[in-house]
Amino acid sequence: MLGYYSFADVLVFIAYGLVLLGSGWLFNRRNKSTQDYFLGGNKMPMWVVAISVLATSQSAATFLGGPDQGYRGDLTYLATNIGAFIAVGFVAIFLIPKFYQYKVYTVYELLERRFGSAAKRQAGVMYLFGRIFASGARLYMAAIAVAMILFGDFEASSVIAATLIITLAGLLYTVYGGIRTVIYSDVLQAVIYVSAAIAVIIVLYNAIPIGFSELVNALQNPAPGEPSKLKLIDTEVDFSSSGVFNIWSVLTGFVLLNIAAFGLDQDMTQRVLTCKNAKEGSKAMLMSVVMVIPVMLLFIVIGLLLYIYYQRPDIMATGQGDGPVPTFAGEAVTIFMYYVLTEIPAGVRGLVTIGIIAAALSTLNSGLNSMSSVLIQDIYRPWKLRRDSSATDTHFVRAGQLGMTVVAAALALMACLCYYWQQYTDTPLLQFALSVMVFSYSGLLGVYFVTLFSKRGSPTSVAAALVVGFMVPLLMQPYVMDALWPAAWVTDIGFTWQLMIGTAISTLICLTGSSAREANANELN
């Protein structure tokens, strides 16, 4: 509800709108070929690509979920970057050189060289299906915040309207400019939402009437019998959803999650493919992981400061023993959004709001272009050329723009479905956003491990591995277990362990395939 915002906030909104219009005009260049539209002509600067990868990975889920993680928990989420560094090393050694060697538009073209066009098409469809889940969930989280801002509630009608507004804005901003526009706009959006996070930290820190050393001590000793909120490494063995950030999960499931994100997910990998060579692409990916750590820390620190602000009345002299119950329009919200809507100073509230929108647009724009590239290059283009070999690159650029529109509609629909989906789970926002990525990643990881490190597999086993890899994590979801499994079998399994199990099963299934065709094919090894 705009009544929550002051004149200073409105000025911030106007400034952001003008920046969007100006940058859109500057970056939206006409593209003459699919290489320009989907790969930026392989001329993108390494540092720009690195920031774009950072912005893509740090979505509205991080903006809203990061503070929630700090408020509820500790710093253990930062340790997941150990898995990210291991994964980036794997991708830089085994995947990126092959992407550049074969001059691919999408990462799934590697499968075509080994198993034929059907495998590429199947992997592309699985990616699209999984990315609709993941990006749709992030869009939903941004829509919640926008609904509260514009309509003063987050009833279903308000969330749906907010979803359509964000989707339309993202589509209009990127449909003509292609990946070049997406990457440069990512840099702009990253600057905006990082600035918003820094502003919130400054405001909160100044509102807490103790020095830095006392603040650190308060976080190390939050309450009698409670563990330190500054714990970085969790060594407890826990396979449930509450243990997904322990070190065992980081060194297993998070490594797989990041291999899939950086090497098999077109949404992230497409940016790396816009660099001029494999070496530059690998550097951009590594730099993005290094930059993620301080950015992620910013949002977790917001949550830690909110804990002191609301849960330590002895420090704040508020007289409130348990802090506020974070509700808005009668519904539970994250503590960060509660603070933004009720207590943050004028001007900063507007900056935080556009920070949320910037994070949402960054992730949405990335998904639109990457999903359109798979839809057109892996599925539509081969079909079209079989029927009309004279089809020009201009035709496929226009098809890519239409593909963005189709993808935008699918993401908006998924975001609306997520409104009802999350009603059946108590999973924190950050875990919810990460967990939905597991559905497509399990099968893709299994297939690519077989492709890279064995000579086995067949088109049939690839298809079976992709389907089973999707179904295994789905069958481990609480709402599915409750509906299908006997009560004695129902258990809580963290999404990283779901990924481990799904990847292992899909790998074994893919290994069962073998045919004479593969023996004579161009091997990737």
C-alpha positions as CSV (number, residue, x, y, z in Angstrom):
1,M,0.0,0.0,0.0
2,L,1.6,3.2,-1.1
3,G,0.3,4.9,2.1
4,Y,3.3,3.3,3.8
5,Y,5.6,5.4,1.7
6,S,6.6,9.0,2.1
7,F,7.3,11.7,-0.6
8,A,11.0,10.8,-0.3
9,D,10.2,7.2,-1.2
10,V,8.1,8.3,-4.2
11,L,11.1,10.3,-5.4
12,V,13.2,7.2,-5.2
13,F,10.6,5.3,-7.2
14,I,10.6,8.0,-9.9
15,A,14.4,8.0,-10.1
16,Y,14.5,4.2,-10.5
17,G,11.9,4.4,-13.2
18,L,13.9,7.0,-15.1
19,V,17.1,4.8,-14.7
20,L,15.2,1.8,-16.1
21,L,13.9,3.8,-19.1
22,G,17.3,5.3,-19.8
23,S,19.3,2.0,-19.5
24,G,16.6,0.2,-21.5
25,W,17.1,2.8,-24.3
26,L,20.9,2.6,-24.0
27,F,21.2,-1.2,-23.9
28,N,18.4,-2.3,-26.3
29,R,20.3,-2.7,-29.5
30,R,18.9,-4.5,-32.5
31,N,20.3,-7.9,-33.1
32,K,21.1,-9.2,-36.5
33,S,21.9,-12.8,-35.7
34,T,21.2,-15.5,-33.1
35,Q,24.8,-15.3,-32.0
36,D,24.3,-11.6,-31.1
37,Y,20.9,-12.2,-29.5
38,F,21.8,-15.3,-27.5
39,L,25.6,-15.0,-27.1
40,G,26.3,-11.3,-27.4
41,G,28.6,-12.0,-30.3
42,N,31.1,-13.5,-27.8
43,K,32.3,-10.0,-27.0
44,M,31.1,-9.4,-23.5
45,P,33.8,-8.2,-20.9
46,M,34.8,-10.7,-18.3
47,W,34.0,-8.5,-15.3
48,V,30.6,-7.6,-16.6
49,V,29.7,-11.2,-17.1
50,A,30.9,-12.0,-13.6
51,I,28.6,-9.4,-12.1
52,S,25.8,-10.7,-14.3
53,V,26.3,-14.2,-12.9
54,L,26.3,-12.8,-9.4
55,A,23.1,-10.9,-10.1
56,T,21.4,-13.9,-11.5
57,S,22.3,-16.1,-8.5
58,Q,21.3,-13.4,-6.0
59,S,17.6,-13.1,-6.6
60,A,14.6,-11.7,-4.7
61,A,14.8,-15.0,-2.7
62,T,18.2,-13.9,-1.4
63,F,16.9,-10.3,-0.8
64,L,14.0,-11.6,1.3
65,G,15.3,-15.0,2.4
66,G,18.8,-13.9,3.4
67,P,17.7,-11.7,6.3
68,D,15.2,-14.4,7.3
69,Q,18.0,-16.9,7.5
70,G,20.1,-14.6,9.6
71,Y,17.2,-13.8,11.9
72,R,16.2,-17.5,12.4
73,G,19.6,-19.0,12.3
74,D,23.3,-18.2,11.9
75,L,26.1,-17.8,9.3
76,T,26.2,-21.4,8.2
77,Y,24.6,-20.5,4.8
78,L,27.8,-18.7,4.0
79,A,29.7,-22.1,4.2
80,T,27.8,-23.3,1.1
81,N,30.3,-21.2,-0.9
82,I,32.8,-24.0,-0.2
83,G,30.7,-26.2,-2.3
84,A,30.5,-23.5,-4.9
85,F,34.3,-23.2,-5.2
86,I,34.6,-26.9,-5.7
87,A,31.9,-26.9,-8.3
88,V,33.3,-24.0,-10.3
89,G,36.7,-25.9,-10.5
90,F,34.9,-28.9,-11.9
91,V,32.9,-26.9,-14.4
92,A,36.0,-24.9,-15.5
93,I,38.0,-28.1,-16.1
94,F,35.4,-30.4,-17.6
95,L,32.6,-28.4,-19.1
96,I,33.5,-24.8,-20.2
97,P,36.3,-25.9,-22.5
98,K,34.0,-28.3,-24.3
99,F,31.3,-25.6,-24.7
100,Y,33.8,-23.3,-26.5
101,Q,35.4,-26.2,-28.4
102,Y,32.0,-27.1,-30.0
103,K,30.8,-23.4,-30.2
104,V,27.5,-24.3,-28.6
105,Y,24.5,-21.9,-28.1
106,T,23.2,-24.0,-25.2
107,V,24.8,-26.5,-22.9
108,Y,22.6,-29.3,-24.0
109,E,24.2,-29.4,-27.5
110,L,26.9,-31.5,-26.0
111,L,24.4,-34.3,-25.6
112,E,23.5,-34.1,-29.3
113,R,27.1,-35.1,-30.2
114,R,27.0,-38.1,-28.1
115,F,23.4,-39.4,-28.1
116,G,21.7,-37.5,-31.0
117,S,19.3,-34.7,-31.3
118,A,16.6,-36.4,-29.2
119,A,18.8,-36.3,-26.2
120,K,19.5,-32.6,-26.6
121,R,15.8,-31.9,-27.0
122,Q,14.9,-34.0,-23.9
123,A,17.5,-32.3,-21.8
124,G,16.3,-28.9,-23.0
125,V,12.7,-29.7,-22.1
126,M,13.8,-30.9,-18.6
127,Y,15.7,-27.7,-18.1
128,L,12.7,-25.6,-19.2
129,F,10.5,-27.5,-16.9
130,G,12.8,-27.2,-13.9
131,R,13.6,-23.5,-14.6
132,I,9.9,-22.7,-14.7
133,F,9.7,-24.2,-11.1
134,A,12.9,-22.3,-9.9
135,S,12.4,-18.9,-11.6
136,G,8.7,-19.1,-11.0
137,A,9.3,-19.5,-7.2
138,R,11.6,-16.4,-7.2
139,L,9.1,-14.4,-9.1
140,Y,6.5,-15.4,-6.6
141,M,8.6,-14.1,-3.7
142,A,9.1,-10.8,-5.4
143,A,5.4,-10.6,-6.1
144,I,4.6,-11.0,-2.4
145,A,6.6,-7.8,-1.6
146,V,5.1,-5.9,-4.5
147,A,1.6,-6.9,-3.6
148,M,2.1,-5.6,0.0
149,I,3.5,-2.3,-1.5
150,L,0.8,-1.7,-4.1
151,F,-2.3,-3.3,-2.6
152,G,-1.7,-3.4,1.1
153,D,-2.2,-7.2,1.4
154,F,-1.2,-10.4,-0.3
155,E,-4.4,-12.0,-1.1
156,A,-4.4,-14.3,-4.1
157,S,-5.7,-11.5,-6.4
158,S,-3.1,-9.1,-5.2
159,V,-0.2,-11.5,-5.7
160,I,-1.4,-12.4,-9.2
161,A,-1.7,-8.8,-10.2
162,A,1.8,-8.1,-8.8
163,T,3.2,-11.1,-10.7
164,L,1.8,-9.8,-13.9
165,I,3.2,-6.3,-13.3
166,I,6.7,-7.6,-12.7
167,T,6.6,-10.0,-15.6
168,L,5.4,-7.4,-18.1
169,A,8.0,-4.9,-16.9
170,G,10.8,-7.5,-17.3
171,L,9.5,-8.6,-20.7
172,L,9.3,-5.1,-22.1
173,Y,12.8,-4.3,-20.8
174,T,14.6,-7.2,-22.4
175,V,12.6,-8.7,-25.3
176,Y,14.4,-6.6,-28.0
177,G,17.9,-6.4,-26.6
178,G,18.8,-10.0,-26.1
179,I,21.5,-11.3,-23.8
180,R,23.6,-8.2,-24.1
181,T,20.8,-6.1,-22.6
182,V,20.2,-8.7,-19.9
183,I,23.9,-8.7,-18.8
184,Y,24.3,-4.9,-18.7
185,S,21.0,-4.5,-16.9
186,D,22.1,-7.2,-14.4
187,V,25.1,-4.9,-13.5
188,L,22.7,-2.0,-12.9
189,Q,20.3,-4.1,-10.8
190,A,23.1,-5.6,-8.7
191,V,24.4,-2.1,-7.9
192,I,20.9,-1.1,-6.8
193,Y,20.1,-4.0,-4.5
194,V,23.5,-4.1,-2.9
195,S,23.2,-0.4,-2.2
196,A,19.8,-1.0,-0.6
197,A,21.3,-3.7,1.6
198,I,24.2,-1.5,2.8
199,A,21.7,1.3,3.5
200,V,19.6,-1.0,5.7
201,I,22.7,-2.2,7.6
202,I,23.7,1.4,8.3
203,V,20.3,2.3,9.6
204,L,20.0,-0.7,11.8
205,Y,23.5,-0.5,13.2
206,N,22.9,3.2,14.1
207,A,19.6,2.2,15.8
208,I,21.2,-0.3,18.1
209,P,22.7,1.5,21.1
210,I,25.8,-0.5,21.7
211,G,29.3,-0.6,20.1
212,F,30.6,-3.2,17.6
213,S,32.4,-5.4,20.2
214,E,29.3,-5.5,22.4
215,L,27.2,-6.3,19.3
216,V,29.5,-9.3,18.4
217,N,29.3,-10.5,22.0
218,A,25.4,-10.3,21.9
219,L,25.3,-12.4,18.7
220,Q,27.8,-14.9,20.2
221,N,25.5,-15.2,23.3
222,P,22.0,-14.6,22.0
223,A,20.1,-16.1,24.9
224,P,20.8,-18.6,27.7
225,G,21.1,-22.1,26.2
226,E,21.0,-20.9,22.6
227,P,24.0,-21.5,20.2
228,S,26.0,-18.6,18.8
229,K,24.5,-16.8,15.8
230,L,27.9,-16.3,14.4
231,K,28.5,-20.0,13.9
232,L,30.0,-20.6,10.4
233,I,30.6,-24.3,10.2
234,D,27.9,-26.8,11.4
235,T,29.4,-30.3,11.8
236,E,26.2,-31.9,13.1
237,V,25.1,-34.9,11.0
238,D,21.5,-34.1,10.1
239,F,19.7,-35.4,6.9
240,S,16.5,-33.4,7.5
241,S,15.6,-30.0,6.0
242,S,16.9,-28.3,9.1
243,G,20.4,-29.7,8.4
244,V,20.9,-28.6,4.8
245,F,23.5,-26.1,5.6
246,N,25.8,-28.4,7.6
247,I,29.3,-29.1,6.3
248,W,28.4,-32.7,5.2
249,S,25.6,-31.3,3.0
250,V,27.9,-28.5,1.8
251,L,30.6,-31.0,0.6
252,T,28.1,-33.2,-1.2
253,G,24.7,-31.9,-2.1
254,F,25.8,-28.3,-2.5
255,V,28.7,-29.3,-4.7
256,L,26.2,-31.1,-7.0
257,L,23.8,-28.2,-6.8
258,N,26.5,-25.7,-7.9
259,I,27.8,-28.0,-10.7
260,A,24.3,-28.0,-12.1
261,A,23.8,-24.3,-11.6
262,F,27.1,-23.2,-13.1
263,G,27.6,-25.9,-15.7
264,L,24.3,-27.4,-16.7
265,D,21.8,-24.6,-16.2
266,Q,21.5,-22.4,-19.2
267,D,20.3,-19.6,-17.0
268,M,23.7,-19.2,-15.5
269,T,26.0,-20.8,-18.1
270,Q,24.7,-18.7,-21.0
271,R,26.4,-15.6,-19.5
272,V,29.8,-17.5,-19.4
273,L,29.3,-18.4,-23.1
274,T,29.2,-14.7,-24.0
275,C,32.9,-14.3,-23.2
276,K,35.5,-14.4,-26.0
277,N,37.0,-17.7,-24.9
278,A,36.9,-20.5,-22.3
279,K,39.6,-18.9,-20.2
280,E,37.7,-15.7,-19.9
281,G,34.5,-17.6,-19.2
282,S,36.1,-19.6,-16.4
283,K,37.6,-16.4,-14.8
284,A,34.2,-14.7,-14.9
285,M,32.6,-17.7,-13.2
286,L,35.2,-17.8,-10.4
287,M,35.0,-14.1,-9.9
288,S,31.3,-14.3,-9.5
289,V,31.6,-16.9,-6.7
290,V,34.2,-14.7,-4.9
291,M,31.8,-11.7,-5.1
292,V,28.8,-13.7,-3.9
293,I,30.4,-14.2,-0.4
294,P,30.3,-10.5,0.7
295,V,27.0,-9.9,-1.0
296,M,25.4,-12.9,0.7
297,L,26.9,-11.8,4.0
298,L,25.3,-8.4,3.7
299,F,21.8,-9.9,3.6
300,I,22.5,-12.3,6.5
301,V,23.9,-9.5,8.6
302,I,20.6,-7.6,8.1
303,G,18.9,-10.6,9.7
304,L,21.4,-10.7,12.6
305,L,20.9,-7.1,13.3
306,L,17.1,-7.5,13.2
307,Y,17.5,-10.3,15.8
308,I,19.2,-7.8,18.2
309,Y,16.6,-5.1,17.3
310,Y,13.6,-7.3,18.0
311,Q,14.7,-10.1,20.3
312,R,17.1,-8.4,22.7
313,P,14.9,-6.0,24.7
314,D,17.7,-5.8,27.3
315,I,19.8,-4.0,24.7
316,M,17.1,-2.0,22.9
317,A,15.3,-1.1,26.1
318,T,11.9,-1.8,24.5
319,G,10.4,-4.0,27.2
320,Q,9.3,-6.6,24.6
321,G,10.3,-10.0,25.7
322,D,9.7,-12.0,22.5
323,G,9.8,-9.3,19.9
324,P,7.0,-8.6,17.4
325,V,4.9,-11.2,15.6
326,P,5.7,-10.3,12.0
327,T,2.3,-10.0,10.4
328,F,0.9,-7.8,7.6
329,A,-2.8,-7.5,6.8
330,G,-3.3,-10.4,9.3
331,E,-0.9,-12.7,7.5
332,A,2.6,-13.9,8.6
333,V,5.5,-12.2,6.7
334,T,9.3,-12.3,7.0
335,I,10.8,-10.2,9.7
336,F,12.6,-8.1,7.0
337,M,9.4,-7.1,5.2
338,Y,7.8,-6.3,8.6
339,Y,10.7,-4.0,9.4
340,V,10.6,-2.4,5.9
341,L,6.9,-1.7,6.1
342,T,6.6,-0.5,9.7
343,E,9.9,1.0,11.0
344,I,12.5,1.7,8.3
345,P,13.1,5.5,7.7
346,A,11.6,7.3,4.8
347,G,13.7,7.2,1.7
348,V,15.5,4.0,2.7
349,R,12.1,2.2,2.6
350,G,11.8,3.3,-1.1
351,L,15.4,2.2,-1.8
352,V,14.8,-1.2,-0.3
353,T,11.6,-1.6,-2.3
354,I,13.3,-0.9,-5.6
355,G,16.1,-3.3,-4.4
356,I,13.6,-6.1,-4.2
357,I,12.2,-5.2,-7.6
358,A,15.8,-4.9,-9.0
359,A,16.6,-8.4,-7.7
360,A,13.4,-9.8,-9.2
361,L,13.9,-8.2,-12.6
362,S,17.5,-9.4,-12.7
363,T,16.5,-13.0,-12.2
364,L,13.4,-12.7,-14.4
365,N,15.3,-11.2,-17.3
366,S,18.0,-13.9,-17.1
367,G,15.4,-16.6,-17.2
368,L,13.5,-15.1,-20.1
369,N,16.6,-15.0,-22.4
370,S,18.1,-18.4,-21.4
371,M,14.9,-20.3,-21.6
372,S,14.1,-18.7,-24.9
373,S,17.5,-19.7,-26.2
374,V,16.8,-23.4,-25.3
375,L,13.3,-23.2,-26.7
376,I,14.5,-21.8,-30.0
377,Q,18.0,-23.3,-30.5
378,D,17.4,-26.8,-29.2
379,I,13.8,-27.4,-30.0
380,Y,12.3,-25.0,-32.6
381,R,15.4,-24.4,-34.9
382,P,16.0,-28.1,-35.8
383,W,12.3,-28.6,-36.5
384,K,12.1,-25.5,-38.6
385,L,15.2,-26.2,-40.7
386,R,14.0,-29.7,-41.5
387,R,10.9,-28.1,-43.1
388,D,12.5,-24.9,-44.5
389,S,16.2,-25.0,-45.0
390,S,16.1,-21.4,-46.2
391,A,15.0,-19.9,-42.8
392,T,17.3,-17.0,-41.9
393,D,18.9,-15.9,-38.7
394,T,16.6,-12.9,-38.6
395,H,13.6,-15.3,-38.5
396,F,15.2,-17.1,-35.4
397,V,15.9,-13.8,-33.7
398,R,12.2,-12.9,-34.0
399,A,11.3,-16.4,-32.9
400,G,13.5,-15.8,-29.8
401,Q,11.5,-12.7,-29.0
402,L,8.3,-14.6,-29.3
403,G,9.8,-17.4,-27.2
404,M,10.5,-14.8,-24.5
405,T,6.8,-14.0,-24.4
406,V,5.8,-17.6,-24.1
407,V,8.3,-18.2,-21.3
408,A,7.2,-15.0,-19.5
409,A,3.6,-16.4,-19.5
410,A,4.8,-19.8,-18.1
411,L,6.8,-18.1,-15.3
412,A,3.9,-15.9,-14.3
413,L,1.6,-19.0,-14.1
414,M,4.2,-20.9,-12.0
415,A,4.5,-17.9,-9.6
416,C,0.8,-17.8,-9.1
417,L,0.8,-21.6,-8.4
418,C,3.6,-21.1,-5.9
419,Y,1.2,-18.9,-3.8
420,Y,-0.8,-22.1,-3.2
421,W,2.2,-24.5,-3.1
422,Q,3.9,-22.8,-0.2
423,Q,0.7,-22.9,1.9
424,Y,1.5,-26.6,2.3
425,T,5.1,-26.2,3.6
426,D,6.7,-24.3,6.5
427,T,10.0,-24.2,4.6
428,P,11.8,-20.8,4.9
429,L,11.9,-18.7,1.7
430,L,15.6,-19.3,1.0
431,Q,15.3,-23.1,1.3
432,F,12.1,-23.1,-0.7
433,A,13.7,-21.3,-3.6
434,L,16.8,-23.6,-3.6
435,S,14.8,-26.8,-3.2
436,V,12.7,-26.4,-6.3
437,M,15.8,-26.5,-8.5
438,V,16.5,-30.1,-7.5
439,F,13.7,-31.5,-9.7
440,S,15.5,-30.9,-13.0
441,Y,19.1,-30.9,-11.7
442,S,19.1,-34.6,-10.5
443,G,18.5,-36.1,-14.0
444,L,20.8,-33.6,-15.8
445,L,23.6,-34.3,-13.4
446,G,23.3,-38.1,-13.9
447,V,23.2,-37.8,-17.7
448,Y,26.2,-35.4,-17.8
449,F,28.3,-37.5,-15.5
450,V,27.8,-40.5,-17.7
451,T,28.5,-38.4,-20.8
452,L,31.8,-37.0,-19.4
453,F,33.2,-40.0,-17.6
454,S,32.0,-43.1,-19.4
455,K,31.3,-44.5,-22.9
456,R,27.9,-45.9,-21.9
457,G,24.4,-44.6,-22.2
458,S,21.9,-44.5,-25.0
459,P,19.1,-42.2,-26.1
460,T,16.6,-44.4,-24.3
461,S,18.6,-44.5,-21.0
462,V,19.1,-40.7,-21.2
463,A,15.4,-40.1,-21.5
464,A,14.7,-42.6,-18.6
465,A,17.4,-40.9,-16.4
466,L,16.0,-37.5,-16.9
467,V,12.4,-38.5,-16.1
468,V,13.4,-40.6,-13.0
469,G,15.8,-37.8,-11.8
470,F,12.8,-35.5,-11.8
471,M,10.4,-38.0,-10.1
472,V,12.7,-39.1,-7.3
473,P,12.9,-35.7,-5.5
474,L,9.2,-35.1,-6.3
475,L,8.3,-38.3,-4.4
476,M,10.3,-37.0,-1.4
477,Q,8.3,-33.8,-1.0
478,P,6.3,-33.7,2.3
479,Y,3.0,-33.1,0.6
480,V,3.6,-36.0,-1.8
481,M,4.7,-38.3,1.0
482,D,1.6,-37.5,3.0
483,A,-0.6,-38.3,0.0
484,L,1.1,-41.5,-1.3
485,W,3.2,-43.1,1.3
486,P,2.3,-45.0,4.5
487,A,2.6,-42.9,7.6
488,A,5.5,-45.0,8.9
489,W,7.5,-44.2,5.7
490,V,7.0,-40.4,5.8
491,T,10.2,-38.6,6.8
492,D,11.9,-35.3,6.4
493,I,14.7,-35.3,3.9
494,G,16.7,-32.1,3.1
495,F,16.8,-31.0,-0.5
496,T,20.6,-31.5,-0.8
497,W,20.2,-35.1,0.2
498,Q,17.2,-35.4,-2.2
499,L,19.6,-34.2,-4.9
500,M,22.3,-36.7,-3.9
501,I,19.8,-39.6,-4.1
502,G,18.2,-38.4,-7.3
503,T,21.6,-37.9,-9.0
504,A,22.8,-41.4,-8.0
505,I,19.7,-43.2,-9.2
506,S,19.6,-41.2,-12.5
507,T,23.3,-41.9,-13.1
508,L,22.8,-45.7,-12.6
509,I,19.8,-45.6,-15.0
510,C,21.8,-43.7,-17.7
511,L,24.7,-46.2,-17.4
512,T,22.4,-49.1,-18.3
513,G,22.2,-47.9,-21.9
514,S,24.6,-49.1,-24.5
515,S,24.4,-49.3,-28.3
516,A,26.5,-49.6,-31.4
517,R,25.7,-46.1,-32.3
518,E,27.5,-44.6,-29.3
519,A,30.5,-46.8,-30.0
520,N,31.0,-45.1,-33.3
521,A,29.9,-41.6,-32.2
522,N,32.1,-38.6,-31.6
523,E,33.1,-39.1,-27.9
524,L,33.5,-36.1,-25.7
525,N,36.2,-37.7,-23.5
